[in-house]
């Protein structure tokens, strides 16, 4: 996989931009073309309304759409003009059409439609109106839309005294300049405004990073008091959420490739060097990968431990033949096994634990422990069934009690049959945790997305994530091999097998 990604990267670096076909100049030319949109965005709604005959392709981030455009997977993609202006500085071969998509896009903070949501929304709107009148608002915009990167800093939310409590703010950190990660911290226009607001009104601010599709459920279920980060107003959203005074107004536009070749292309070596520097060195982004890898390993390791205990405990519960226990365990195993991991995560986080203070990481551990426990239960069942029934009778004949017969004779032999599957399930679990970003966990995959959103480098962050997953998978496999060799029943001595059994010389 790494080789394939690297080859694609090298091909992309060496491609001749002179071969770019004539670009589009009018929206009418895109009537029946392939158009990219980000899932759940206001641009997706506009494109569906304005281009009913077009093939609409949904993507997770703007970077994904950009790469699809450059690769010829889409003919154009829709995005906010403010975001594209910043992106085009990195990619001169991309532009956007002068024609706008619909009416201006109005961006603001959203709050749940309840008593507290109304209170917070009114306070936030009052604050915005005040700073617009005294000129502070314009000063903040000049910083984030200006050219001086050193000025783009945000007060540490942890430094806020917060005598009136803590507000949890959900943000999508791939929306430059609204909210993004810089030097390991979440910054942006909306973050700056929210931090100033919390200081003014005596709140402590806790920023919760998550994927864009998860933002609305997080606010709706009360996981977060409000959300920012380039959330555009729509009439449908306004039915469910309160919108604050708008923080910005911008049009949605259509990005396309230019119709002329781009000169002065960099060599492959210089392109690789620059990509490496942007991905790992600049702003110490390597720390993001380390942090993400640690979260991934932690979730995987704890899920394996708890899942193993859960699956083993479930088997012991039904081993005695309790009909109610058998029905309950089998029904639960069937339900979990048939449910996609991401669905289970969302149900636990936004429904079952919606009113609790349990973190997304804890929910992820619970979910994947259940998933691994289900697999463990099935593996033990199949392993025990593979052991000849005569082994149990022989153990009884030697004087073993039922409990000792199972743990000392049957289980070790069953382990021979299910340990290979057990090891492969650990590797599969490691990869499956890549979806925990939907419940605010900053795992390895999510960190890769954050870096891609800042660098607009589609390949190097993916290569880094792939390599790290490959290394982690190899380490887990090695550790599992060592542990399985230690419990291999074939390695036991006769004295260990017959320990506690009365024998006659």
One Martini backbone bead per residue (centre of mass of N, CA, C, O) as a GRO file, in nm:
protein
  505
    1UNK     BB    1   0.059   0.062  -0.021
    2UNK     BB    2   0.295   0.256   0.006
    3UNK     BB    3   0.396   0.225  -0.284
    4UNK     BB    4   0.140   0.327  -0.424
    5UNK     BB    5   0.131   0.609  -0.299
    6UNK     BB    6   0.416   0.695  -0.393
    7UNK     BB    7   0.363   0.669  -0.697
    8UNK     BB    8   0.137   0.878  -0.709
    9UNK     BB    9   0.306   1.110  -0.606
   10UNK     BB   10   0.524   1.109  -0.830
   11UNK     BB   11   0.326   1.147  -1.060
   12UNK     BB   12   0.213   1.418  -0.956
   13UNK     BB   13   0.490   1.572  -0.964
   14UNK     BB   14   0.553   1.494  -1.289
   15UNK     BB   15   0.327   1.630  -1.404
   16UNK     BB   16   0.197   1.799  -1.680
   17UNK     BB   17   0.029   2.106  -1.693
   18UNK     BB   18   0.001   2.137  -2.009
   19UNK     BB   19  -0.240   1.905  -2.016
   20UNK     BB   20  -0.453   2.088  -1.941
   21UNK     BB   21  -0.753   2.155  -1.996
   22UNK     BB   22  -0.989   2.345  -2.069
   23UNK     BB   23  -1.152   2.567  -1.888
   24UNK     BB   24  -1.394   2.693  -1.697
   25UNK     BB   25  -1.624   3.000  -1.708
   26UNK     BB   26  -1.915   2.869  -1.651
   27UNK     BB   27  -2.185   2.731  -1.494
   28UNK     BB   28  -2.332   2.613  -1.753
   29UNK     BB   29  -2.091   2.396  -1.807
   30UNK     BB   30  -2.192   2.214  -1.532
   31UNK     BB   31  -2.469   2.071  -1.562
   32UNK     BB   32  -2.335   1.755  -1.645
   33UNK     BB   33  -2.129   1.728  -1.425
   34UNK     BB   34  -1.872   1.681  -1.189
   35UNK     BB   35  -1.946   1.746  -0.840
   36UNK     BB   36  -1.806   1.865  -0.548
   37UNK     BB   37  -1.881   1.793  -0.197
   38UNK     BB   38  -1.949   1.845   0.131
   39UNK     BB   39  -2.074   1.689   0.385
   40UNK     BB   40  -2.339   1.893   0.507
   41UNK     BB   41  -2.327   2.134   0.332
   42UNK     BB   42  -2.441   2.419   0.174
   43UNK     BB   43  -2.324   2.343  -0.104
   44UNK     BB   44  -2.484   2.083  -0.144
   45UNK     BB   45  -2.758   2.223  -0.166
   46UNK     BB   46  -2.698   2.415  -0.401
   47UNK     BB   47  -2.616   2.201  -0.613
   48UNK     BB   48  -2.882   2.040  -0.611
   49UNK     BB   49  -3.052   2.289  -0.711
   50UNK     BB   50  -2.867   2.396  -0.969
   51UNK     BB   51  -2.769   2.068  -1.044
   52UNK     BB   52  -2.974   1.814  -1.124
   53UNK     BB   53  -2.778   1.676  -1.366
   54UNK     BB   54  -2.556   1.625  -1.188
   55UNK     BB   55  -2.268   1.472  -1.049
   56UNK     BB   56  -2.263   1.408  -0.708
   57UNK     BB   57  -1.979   1.434  -0.489
   58UNK     BB   58  -1.879   1.316  -0.173
   59UNK     BB   59  -1.687   1.475   0.088
   60UNK     BB   60  -1.500   1.548   0.378
   61UNK     BB   61  -1.295   1.750   0.233
   62UNK     BB   62  -1.132   1.992   0.056
   63UNK     BB   63  -0.879   1.827  -0.010
   64UNK     BB   64  -1.025   1.597  -0.152
   65UNK     BB   65  -1.142   1.776  -0.379
   66UNK     BB   66  -0.879   1.885  -0.489
   67UNK     BB   67  -0.760   1.609  -0.576
   68UNK     BB   68  -0.996   1.531  -0.760
   69UNK     BB   69  -0.953   1.764  -0.956
   70UNK     BB   70  -0.653   1.702  -1.036
   71UNK     BB   71  -0.737   1.389  -1.119
   72UNK     BB   72  -1.036   1.400  -1.268
   73UNK     BB   73  -1.294   1.318  -1.082
   74UNK     BB   74  -1.364   1.622  -1.115
   75UNK     BB   75  -1.472   1.938  -1.256
   76UNK     BB   76  -1.580   2.041  -0.969
   77UNK     BB   77  -1.608   2.256  -0.670
   78UNK     BB   78  -1.770   2.349  -0.371
   79UNK     BB   79  -1.707   2.664  -0.195
   80UNK     BB   80  -1.587   2.890   0.001
   81UNK     BB   81  -1.427   3.178  -0.076
   82UNK     BB   82  -1.246   3.208   0.177
   83UNK     BB   83  -1.103   2.930   0.147
   84UNK     BB   84  -0.997   2.953  -0.149
   85UNK     BB   85  -0.805   3.195  -0.124
   86UNK     BB   86  -0.599   3.034   0.047
   87UNK     BB   87  -0.552   2.782  -0.137
   88UNK     BB   88  -0.451   2.926  -0.410
   89UNK     BB   89  -0.161   2.990  -0.305
   90UNK     BB   90  -0.073   2.675  -0.348
   91UNK     BB   91  -0.267   2.657  -0.629
   92UNK     BB   92  -0.235   2.798  -0.946
   93UNK     BB   93  -0.419   2.581  -1.116
   94UNK     BB   94  -0.643   2.710  -0.941
   95UNK     BB   95  -0.985   2.823  -0.951
   96UNK     BB   96  -1.267   3.057  -0.972
   97UNK     BB   97  -1.569   3.157  -1.035
   98UNK     BB   98  -1.748   3.451  -1.054
   99UNK     BB   99  -1.988   3.306  -1.012
  100UNK     BB  100  -2.244   3.256  -0.794
  101UNK     BB  101  -2.397   3.063  -0.532
  102UNK     BB  102  -2.634   3.228  -0.482
  103UNK     BB  103  -2.650   3.349  -0.190
  104UNK     BB  104  -2.521   3.456   0.075
  105UNK     BB  105  -2.315   3.329   0.325
  106UNK     BB  106  -2.408   3.272   0.661
  107UNK     BB  107  -2.217   3.295   0.962
  108UNK     BB  108  -2.244   3.102   1.274
  109UNK     BB  109  -2.357   3.021   1.573
  110UNK     BB  110  -2.478   2.730   1.749
  111UNK     BB  111  -2.784   2.636   1.928
  112UNK     BB  112  -2.992   2.493   2.125
  113UNK     BB  113  -3.349   2.444   2.162
  114UNK     BB  114  -3.330   2.595   2.464
  115UNK     BB  115  -3.288   2.769   2.742
  116UNK     BB  116  -2.975   2.778   2.734
  117UNK     BB  117  -2.943   2.835   2.433
  118UNK     BB  118  -3.083   3.111   2.440
  119UNK     BB  119  -2.893   3.247   2.638
  120UNK     BB  120  -2.622   3.208   2.485
  121UNK     BB  121  -2.712   3.339   2.219
  122UNK     BB  122  -2.776   3.621   2.329
  123UNK     BB  123  -2.494   3.680   2.439
  124UNK     BB  124  -2.335   3.641   2.176
  125UNK     BB  125  -2.488   3.851   2.006
  126UNK     BB  126  -2.431   4.093   2.187
  127UNK     BB  127  -2.126   4.081   2.161
  128UNK     BB  128  -2.106   4.115   1.852
  129UNK     BB  129  -2.247   4.389   1.835
  130UNK     BB  130  -2.048   4.543   2.013
  131UNK     BB  131  -1.779   4.487   1.841
  132UNK     BB  132  -1.893   4.621   1.582
  133UNK     BB  133  -1.921   4.909   1.705
  134UNK     BB  134  -1.610   4.936   1.835
  135UNK     BB  135  -1.407   4.762   1.615
  136UNK     BB  136  -1.304   4.476   1.703
  137UNK     BB  137  -1.403   4.300   1.472
  138UNK     BB  138  -1.224   4.422   1.244
  139UNK     BB  139  -0.954   4.352   1.380
  140UNK     BB  140  -0.989   4.045   1.372
  141UNK     BB  141  -1.023   4.013   1.065
  142UNK     BB  142  -0.747   4.137   0.982
  143UNK     BB  143  -0.580   3.911   1.102
  144UNK     BB  144  -0.713   3.650   0.950
  145UNK     BB  145  -0.698   3.810   0.649
  146UNK     BB  146  -0.414   3.852   0.658
  147UNK     BB  147  -0.039   3.821   0.625
  148UNK     BB  148   0.018   3.789   0.939
  149UNK     BB  149   0.090   3.504   1.110
  150UNK     BB  150   0.181   3.608   1.399
  151UNK     BB  151  -0.115   3.728   1.474
  152UNK     BB  152  -0.238   3.426   1.475
  153UNK     BB  153  -0.380   3.425   1.782
  154UNK     BB  154  -0.490   3.253   2.087
  155UNK     BB  155  -0.623   3.236   2.370
  156UNK     BB  156  -0.605   3.038   2.632
  157UNK     BB  157  -0.877   2.873   2.755
  158UNK     BB  158  -0.744   2.780   3.034
  159UNK     BB  159  -0.712   3.092   3.138
  160UNK     BB  160  -0.996   3.103   3.204
  161UNK     BB  161  -1.182   3.138   3.488
  162UNK     BB  162  -1.496   3.067   3.496
  163UNK     BB  163  -1.742   3.151   3.711
  164UNK     BB  164  -1.999   3.049   3.504
  165UNK     BB  165  -1.848   2.819   3.370
  166UNK     BB  166  -1.868   2.573   3.105
  167UNK     BB  167  -1.798   2.568   2.755
  168UNK     BB  168  -1.879   2.361   2.481
  169UNK     BB  169  -1.703   2.353   2.165
  170UNK     BB  170  -1.777   2.274   1.844
  171UNK     BB  171  -1.531   2.173   1.592
  172UNK     BB  172  -1.393   2.219   1.262
  173UNK     BB  173  -1.037   2.171   1.182
  174UNK     BB  174  -1.080   2.230   0.832
  175UNK     BB  175  -1.143   2.572   0.839
  176UNK     BB  176  -0.994   2.792   0.667
  177UNK     BB  177  -1.011   3.059   0.907
  178UNK     BB  178  -1.211   2.959   1.130
  179UNK     BB  179  -1.087   2.647   1.192
  180UNK     BB  180  -0.765   2.541   1.320
  181UNK     BB  181  -0.438   2.403   1.321
  182UNK     BB  182  -0.170   2.555   1.528
  183UNK     BB  183   0.078   2.444   1.701
  184UNK     BB  184  -0.145   2.238   1.836
  185UNK     BB  185  -0.373   2.461   1.802
  186UNK     BB  186  -0.679   2.612   1.814
  187UNK     BB  187  -0.778   2.828   1.551
  188UNK     BB  188  -0.940   3.137   1.456
  189UNK     BB  189  -1.201   3.332   1.424
  190UNK     BB  190  -1.408   3.174   1.600
  191UNK     BB  191  -1.214   3.126   1.837
  192UNK     BB  192  -1.154   3.419   1.905
  193UNK     BB  193  -1.445   3.507   1.960
  194UNK     BB  194  -1.513   3.294   2.180
  195UNK     BB  195  -1.291   3.375   2.380
  196UNK     BB  196  -1.379   3.667   2.425
  197UNK     BB  197  -1.662   3.600   2.522
  198UNK     BB  198  -1.589   3.427   2.774
  199UNK     BB  199  -1.438   3.652   2.918
  200UNK     BB  200  -1.673   3.860   2.927
  201UNK     BB  201  -1.889   3.624   3.064
  202UNK     BB  202  -1.737   3.402   3.252
  203UNK     BB  203  -1.611   3.164   3.081
  204UNK     BB  204  -1.518   2.848   3.011
  205UNK     BB  205  -1.325   2.690   2.748
  206UNK     BB  206  -1.407   2.395   2.548
  207UNK     BB  207  -1.255   2.226   2.289
  208UNK     BB  208  -1.423   2.023   2.035
  209UNK     BB  209  -1.313   1.796   1.817
  210UNK     BB  210  -1.462   1.734   1.485
  211UNK     BB  211  -1.651   1.625   1.256
  212UNK     BB  212  -1.887   1.777   1.076
  213UNK     BB  213  -2.127   1.559   1.099
  214UNK     BB  214  -2.101   1.577   1.435
  215UNK     BB  215  -2.191   1.861   1.528
  216UNK     BB  216  -2.500   1.866   1.537
  217UNK     BB  217  -2.540   1.624   1.737
  218UNK     BB  218  -2.375   1.750   1.971
  219UNK     BB  219  -2.576   1.987   2.019
  220UNK     BB  220  -2.852   1.839   2.027
  221UNK     BB  221  -2.755   1.635   2.279
  222UNK     BB  222  -2.549   1.819   2.477
  223UNK     BB  223  -2.236   1.788   2.448
  224UNK     BB  224  -2.269   2.083   2.338
  225UNK     BB  225  -2.354   2.421   2.363
  226UNK     BB  226  -2.179   2.482   2.097
  227UNK     BB  227  -2.097   2.603   1.753
  228UNK     BB  228  -1.822   2.632   1.524
  229UNK     BB  229  -1.679   2.672   1.193
  230UNK     BB  230  -1.841   2.762   0.932
  231UNK     BB  231  -2.161   2.778   0.989
  232UNK     BB  232  -2.419   2.781   0.789
  233UNK     BB  233  -2.711   2.914   0.698
  234UNK     BB  234  -3.033   2.747   0.731
  235UNK     BB  235  -3.361   2.683   0.748
  236UNK     BB  236  -3.337   2.393   0.856
  237UNK     BB  237  -3.142   2.450   1.091
  238UNK     BB  238  -3.329   2.673   1.226
  239UNK     BB  239  -3.538   2.457   1.335
  240UNK     BB  240  -3.311   2.337   1.557
  241UNK     BB  241  -3.145   2.612   1.574
  242UNK     BB  242  -2.966   2.865   1.705
  243UNK     BB  243  -2.865   3.178   1.578
  244UNK     BB  244  -2.641   3.396   1.566
  245UNK     BB  245  -2.482   3.643   1.504
  246UNK     BB  246  -2.317   3.711   1.237
  247UNK     BB  247  -1.964   3.669   1.150
  248UNK     BB  248  -2.022   3.613   0.833
  249UNK     BB  249  -1.999   3.694   0.472
  250UNK     BB  250  -2.035   3.459   0.197
  251UNK     BB  251  -1.965   3.301  -0.090
  252UNK     BB  252  -2.033   3.057  -0.315
  253UNK     BB  253  -1.815   2.854  -0.516
  254UNK     BB  254  -1.638   2.740  -0.817
  255UNK     BB  255  -1.394   2.509  -0.862
  256UNK     BB  256  -1.121   2.510  -1.103
  257UNK     BB  257  -0.934   2.460  -1.367
  258UNK     BB  258  -0.712   2.580  -1.553
  259UNK     BB  259  -0.650   2.631  -1.913
  260UNK     BB  260  -0.346   2.663  -1.835
  261UNK     BB  261  -0.033   2.632  -1.808
  262UNK     BB  262   0.220   2.564  -1.563
  263UNK     BB  263   0.499   2.708  -1.472
  264UNK     BB  264   0.768   2.615  -1.282
  265UNK     BB  265   0.825   2.331  -1.203
  266UNK     BB  266   0.912   2.110  -0.976
  267UNK     BB  267   1.098   1.887  -0.861
  268UNK     BB  268   1.083   1.593  -0.706
  269UNK     BB  269   1.279   1.651  -0.476
  270UNK     BB  270   1.166   1.931  -0.390
  271UNK     BB  271   0.877   1.832  -0.339
  272UNK     BB  272   0.945   1.630  -0.116
  273UNK     BB  273   1.087   1.826   0.075
  274UNK     BB  274   0.847   2.020   0.112
  275UNK     BB  275   0.640   1.813   0.210
  276UNK     BB  276   0.794   1.722   0.460
  277UNK     BB  277   0.813   1.998   0.598
  278UNK     BB  278   0.502   2.055   0.614
  279UNK     BB  279   0.418   1.785   0.765
  280UNK     BB  280   0.651   1.777   1.013
  281UNK     BB  281   0.808   2.054   1.082
  282UNK     BB  282   0.598   2.247   1.062
  283UNK     BB  283   0.470   2.328   1.364
  284UNK     BB  284   0.529   2.045   1.478
  285UNK     BB  285   0.350   1.803   1.334
  286UNK     BB  286   0.467   1.539   1.453
  287UNK     BB  287   0.307   1.558   1.722
  288UNK     BB  288   0.034   1.475   1.606
  289UNK     BB  289   0.113   1.185   1.532
  290UNK     BB  290   0.193   1.095   1.814
  291UNK     BB  291  -0.076   1.151   1.950
  292UNK     BB  292  -0.249   0.975   1.763
  293UNK     BB  293  -0.099   0.705   1.812
  294UNK     BB  294  -0.152   0.689   2.114
  295UNK     BB  295  -0.462   0.680   2.101
  296UNK     BB  296  -0.477   0.425   1.929
  297UNK     BB  297  -0.326   0.235   2.121
  298UNK     BB  298  -0.501   0.273   2.371
  299UNK     BB  299  -0.769   0.178   2.252
  300UNK     BB  300  -0.672  -0.100   2.157
  301UNK     BB  301  -0.557  -0.221   2.420
  302UNK     BB  302  -0.810  -0.186   2.602
  303UNK     BB  303  -1.006  -0.339   2.413
  304UNK     BB  304  -0.863  -0.611   2.428
  305UNK     BB  305  -0.877  -0.656   2.729
  306UNK     BB  306  -1.185  -0.610   2.777
  307UNK     BB  307  -1.284  -0.795   2.545
  308UNK     BB  308  -1.166  -1.057   2.653
  309UNK     BB  309  -1.319  -1.055   2.922
  310UNK     BB  310  -1.602  -1.033   2.803
  311UNK     BB  311  -1.603  -1.289   2.623
  312UNK     BB  312  -1.524  -1.489   2.847
  313UNK     BB  313  -1.758  -1.423   3.039
  314UNK     BB  314  -1.985  -1.499   2.841
  315UNK     BB  315  -1.910  -1.797   2.817
  316UNK     BB  316  -1.935  -1.871   3.120
  317UNK     BB  317  -2.239  -1.798   3.138
  318UNK     BB  318  -2.328  -2.028   2.910
  319UNK     BB  319  -2.187  -2.303   2.987
  320UNK     BB  320  -2.411  -2.408   3.200
  321UNK     BB  321  -2.707  -2.361   3.037
  322UNK     BB  322  -2.837  -2.091   3.055
  323UNK     BB  323  -3.097  -1.974   2.880
  324UNK     BB  324  -3.102  -1.672   2.934
  325UNK     BB  325  -2.802  -1.624   2.890
  326UNK     BB  326  -2.788  -1.731   2.601
  327UNK     BB  327  -2.990  -1.538   2.474
  328UNK     BB  328  -2.855  -1.272   2.553
  329UNK     BB  329  -2.571  -1.315   2.430
  330UNK     BB  330  -2.658  -1.381   2.139
  331UNK     BB  331  -2.817  -1.121   2.085
  332UNK     BB  332  -2.583  -0.924   2.139
  333UNK     BB  333  -2.383  -1.044   1.935
  334UNK     BB  334  -2.563  -1.005   1.686
  335UNK     BB  335  -2.593  -0.697   1.707
  336UNK     BB  336  -2.291  -0.613   1.703
  337UNK     BB  337  -2.197  -0.774   1.448
  338UNK     BB  338  -2.427  -0.614   1.258
  339UNK     BB  339  -2.275  -0.344   1.340
  340UNK     BB  340  -2.135  -0.076   1.269
  341UNK     BB  341  -1.898   0.093   1.433
  342UNK     BB  342  -2.002   0.386   1.385
  343UNK     BB  343  -2.289   0.336   1.492
  344UNK     BB  344  -2.214   0.252   1.778
  345UNK     BB  345  -2.072   0.512   1.852
  346UNK     BB  346  -2.311   0.708   1.808
  347UNK     BB  347  -2.508   0.577   2.007
  348UNK     BB  348  -2.337   0.602   2.262
  349UNK     BB  349  -2.268   0.914   2.247
  350UNK     BB  350  -2.572   1.044   2.152
  351UNK     BB  351  -2.758   0.855   2.349
  352UNK     BB  352  -2.666   0.685   2.599
  353UNK     BB  353  -2.424   0.925   2.671
  354UNK     BB  354  -2.541   1.221   2.637
  355UNK     BB  355  -2.577   1.310   2.964
  356UNK     BB  356  -2.284   1.263   3.000
  357UNK     BB  357  -1.919   1.299   3.076
  358UNK     BB  358  -1.820   1.114   2.866
  359UNK     BB  359  -1.579   1.053   2.666
  360UNK     BB  360  -1.488   0.963   2.352
  361UNK     BB  361  -1.266   0.763   2.436
  362UNK     BB  362  -1.437   0.591   2.626
  363UNK     BB  363  -1.649   0.512   2.416
  364UNK     BB  364  -1.451   0.371   2.226
  365UNK     BB  365  -1.367   0.151   2.427
  366UNK     BB  366  -1.645   0.032   2.468
  367UNK     BB  367  -1.713  -0.037   2.176
  368UNK     BB  368  -1.451  -0.215   2.110
  369UNK     BB  369  -1.498  -0.414   2.340
  370UNK     BB  370  -1.761  -0.526   2.227
  371UNK     BB  371  -1.651  -0.616   1.955
  372UNK     BB  372  -1.421  -0.799   2.063
  373UNK     BB  373  -1.600  -0.970   2.251
  374UNK     BB  374  -1.764  -1.100   2.027
  375UNK     BB  375  -1.525  -1.240   1.893
  376UNK     BB  376  -1.427  -1.396   2.140
  377UNK     BB  377  -1.675  -1.566   2.183
  378UNK     BB  378  -1.667  -1.709   1.906
  379UNK     BB  379  -1.380  -1.831   1.935
  380UNK     BB  380  -1.431  -2.007   2.186
  381UNK     BB  381  -1.660  -2.174   2.075
  382UNK     BB  382  -1.499  -2.297   1.834
  383UNK     BB  383  -1.261  -2.411   1.999
  384UNK     BB  384  -1.420  -2.601   2.187
  385UNK     BB  385  -1.565  -2.765   1.959
  386UNK     BB  386  -1.279  -2.881   1.850
  387UNK     BB  387  -1.279  -3.048   2.099
  388UNK     BB  388  -1.280  -3.342   2.216
  389UNK     BB  389  -1.505  -3.492   2.429
  390UNK     BB  390  -1.302  -3.697   2.557
  391UNK     BB  391  -1.137  -3.492   2.725
  392UNK     BB  392  -1.342  -3.452   2.948
  393UNK     BB  393  -1.369  -3.746   3.039
  394UNK     BB  394  -1.068  -3.780   3.107
  395UNK     BB  395  -1.058  -3.562   3.327
  396UNK     BB  396  -1.262  -3.695   3.513
  397UNK     BB  397  -1.100  -3.960   3.545
  398UNK     BB  398  -0.852  -3.796   3.687
  399UNK     BB  399  -1.023  -3.588   3.897
  400UNK     BB  400  -1.151  -3.355   3.775
  401UNK     BB  401  -1.309  -3.084   3.783
  402UNK     BB  402  -1.490  -2.890   3.586
  403UNK     BB  403  -1.318  -2.635   3.609
  404UNK     BB  404  -1.039  -2.772   3.571
  405UNK     BB  405  -1.097  -2.906   3.301
  406UNK     BB  406  -1.130  -2.648   3.140
  407UNK     BB  407  -0.864  -2.480   3.218
  408UNK     BB  408  -0.644  -2.736   3.182
  409UNK     BB  409  -0.761  -2.886   2.910
  410UNK     BB  410  -0.960  -2.739   2.709
  411UNK     BB  411  -0.861  -2.444   2.668
  412UNK     BB  412  -0.570  -2.501   2.563
  413UNK     BB  413  -0.674  -2.652   2.308
  414UNK     BB  414  -0.857  -2.425   2.199
  415UNK     BB  415  -0.633  -2.210   2.158
  416UNK     BB  416  -0.506  -2.336   1.905
  417UNK     BB  417  -0.759  -2.252   1.722
  418UNK     BB  418  -0.800  -1.921   1.808
  419UNK     BB  419  -0.529  -1.757   1.804
  420UNK     BB  420  -0.501  -1.672   1.508
  421UNK     BB  421  -0.765  -1.501   1.514
  422UNK     BB  422  -0.687  -1.320   1.749
  423UNK     BB  423  -0.451  -1.174   1.608
  424UNK     BB  424  -0.616  -1.064   1.364
  425UNK     BB  425  -0.820  -0.897   1.539
  426UNK     BB  426  -0.621  -0.689   1.644
  427UNK     BB  427  -0.546  -0.566   1.372
  428UNK     BB  428  -0.838  -0.494   1.292
  429UNK     BB  429  -0.888  -0.301   1.531
  430UNK     BB  430  -0.677  -0.091   1.472
  431UNK     BB  431  -0.814  -0.004   1.200
  432UNK     BB  432  -1.110   0.052   1.309
  433UNK     BB  433  -1.031   0.317   1.482
  434UNK     BB  434  -1.051   0.536   1.240
  435UNK     BB  435  -1.363   0.637   1.339
  436UNK     BB  436  -1.331   0.813   1.616
  437UNK     BB  437  -1.367   1.110   1.505
  438UNK     BB  438  -1.689   1.114   1.545
  439UNK     BB  439  -1.612   1.125   1.885
  440UNK     BB  440  -1.359   1.340   1.933
  441UNK     BB  441  -1.113   1.171   1.846
  442UNK     BB  442  -0.750   1.203   1.822
  443UNK     BB  443  -0.635   1.021   1.602
  444UNK     BB  444  -0.437   0.931   1.348
  445UNK     BB  445  -0.635   0.995   1.117
  446UNK     BB  446  -0.724   1.275   1.217
  447UNK     BB  447  -0.441   1.403   1.211
  448UNK     BB  448  -0.403   1.370   0.909
  449UNK     BB  449  -0.640   1.558   0.832
  450UNK     BB  450  -0.533   1.813   0.969
  451UNK     BB  451  -0.274   1.836   0.805
  452UNK     BB  452  -0.406   1.846   0.525
  453UNK     BB  453  -0.570   2.112   0.581
  454UNK     BB  454  -0.299   2.287   0.608
  455UNK     BB  455  -0.113   2.182   0.348
  456UNK     BB  456  -0.250   2.043   0.094
  457UNK     BB  457  -0.142   1.743   0.141
  458UNK     BB  458  -0.243   1.428   0.026
  459UNK     BB  459   0.015   1.221   0.069
  460UNK     BB  460   0.209   1.247   0.311
  461UNK     BB  461   0.006   1.199   0.543
  462UNK     BB  462  -0.078   0.920   0.435
  463UNK     BB  463   0.197   0.790   0.454
  464UNK     BB  464   0.237   0.830   0.755
  465UNK     BB  465  -0.010   0.672   0.847
  466UNK     BB  466   0.064   0.405   0.711
  467UNK     BB  467   0.335   0.356   0.852
  468UNK     BB  468   0.231   0.361   1.143
  469UNK     BB  469   0.031   0.130   1.115
  470UNK     BB  470   0.242  -0.077   1.030
  471UNK     BB  471   0.409  -0.064   1.291
  472UNK     BB  472   0.184  -0.122   1.497
  473UNK     BB  473   0.104  -0.394   1.379
  474UNK     BB  474   0.380  -0.531   1.418
  475UNK     BB  475   0.400  -0.495   1.727
  476UNK     BB  476   0.140  -0.643   1.804
  477UNK     BB  477   0.216  -0.911   1.674
  478UNK     BB  478   0.472  -0.960   1.841
  479UNK     BB  479   0.343  -0.955   2.121
  480UNK     BB  480   0.139  -1.183   2.065
  481UNK     BB  481   0.344  -1.405   2.003
  482UNK     BB  482   0.476  -1.408   2.283
  483UNK     BB  483   0.219  -1.475   2.448
  484UNK     BB  484   0.132  -1.737   2.295
  485UNK     BB  485   0.390  -1.899   2.363
  486UNK     BB  486   0.343  -1.899   2.677
  487UNK     BB  487   0.037  -2.047   2.635
  488UNK     BB  488   0.129  -2.295   2.503
  489UNK     BB  489   0.042  -2.623   2.562
  490UNK     BB  490   0.301  -2.759   2.432
  491UNK     BB  491   0.498  -2.622   2.665
  492UNK     BB  492   0.404  -2.809   2.871
  493UNK     BB  493   0.442  -2.998   3.136
  494UNK     BB  494   0.345  -3.267   3.310
  495UNK     BB  495   0.338  -3.126   3.587
  496UNK     BB  496   0.148  -2.891   3.498
  497UNK     BB  497  -0.094  -3.068   3.412
  498UNK     BB  498  -0.096  -3.251   3.701
  499UNK     BB  499  -0.160  -3.031   3.884
  500UNK     BB  500  -0.362  -3.152   4.154
  501UNK     BB  501  -0.337  -3.453   4.080
  502UNK     BB  502  -0.402  -3.771   4.158
  503UNK     BB  503  -0.142  -4.004   4.182
  504UNK     BB  504   0.003  -4.328   4.096
  505UNK     BB  505   0.305  -4.516   4.141
   0.00000   0.00000   0.00000
